[in-house]
Amino acid sequence: MFGAHQAELQMAHWQRALPAEVTVEGRERPVTRTALVAVIRAELLPFITYGPTYARAVAEELHRALDMYIRGRGEEFTYWLNEALRAGIKARRVEPFSTDFVHVTATAWGISHATGTDIEGARLNVHGCDETAPNEMGGVGVVYRHPVYDGLTFHSVDESSEFAYNAGLLKRHARRWATTRA
C-alpha cells in the first residue's frame, strides 16, 4: 500500500479522514476509528508497508475492510478486517505456543481472560486506551475494544492465550539475565 517511510503520515491521515465510527449489528457499541487505527498500527502495519515483511493478501483484505468502513457497512467491515488479521497470522512466523513460558503483551492492547459460571470456557478481552481522546464525561481518556478479537470464546484460558500469542498480541517474556548454576 505505501512505503515504510510514509507509515506515520498514513496513520495520521486515517485518524483524521475516516468516519468516526461504524455500527455493527449485534454489538453493544460501534467500532471507532481509534480502534481501527490501533489494529492497523499494532497488528497489520508490517504487512502492508512495502519491504521484506510485506504481505499482499493482508494489504488487499485491509483495503476491502477500509472500503466497507468508509461506506458504513459494519458487518462487511468486520468480516474483511478479520480476513486481513487471519492473513497476518499466516504471514507471522512464530514459534509454537507453550504454557511452559511466561507470556506478556506484545502490543498496546491489554489482554485478559474472563471465566465464570456464565461463560463456558474462557472469553478473550482485548482493550486499548487512548489517553488523549475526549470522553463522554468532558475529560480525556477513552477505553476501546478490539473490533474483531474482543469477546471471542475458547474452551480454556490456555487456548485463548495460544490464540492471542499466534495473533501477535502476546509474546514470550525474555528475561534480562539468565540464572546459571555454579
VENJO-V486117 format. One line per field, one symbol per residue. psi: psi as a letter, one per 20 degrees, with the letter a starting at -180 (. if undefined). burial: + if it has 9 or more other ideal C-beta (glycine too) atoms within 8 Angstrom, else -. A space follows every 10 residues. Layout:
# VENJO-V486117
psi: ???
burial: ???
This chain:
# VENJO-V486117
psi: grqhijghgg ghghhghqqh rppppjqgqr pqhggghhgg ghhighiipp ahjpoggggg hhggghghgh ikngghghgh gghghghhgh hpoqqqqpii qpqrqiaipp prpprahipo cqpppoqrpo iiqqrijibq oppqqphghp iqqrhrhghg hgghghijhq rqpoqhqppq p.
burial: -----++--+ +--++--+-- -+-+-----+ ++++++++++ +++++-+++- ---++-+++- +++++++++- --++--++++ +++++-+++- +-----+--- --+-+---++ +-+-----+- ++++++++++ --+-+----- ++-+++++++ -+++--+-++ ++++++++++ +--------- --
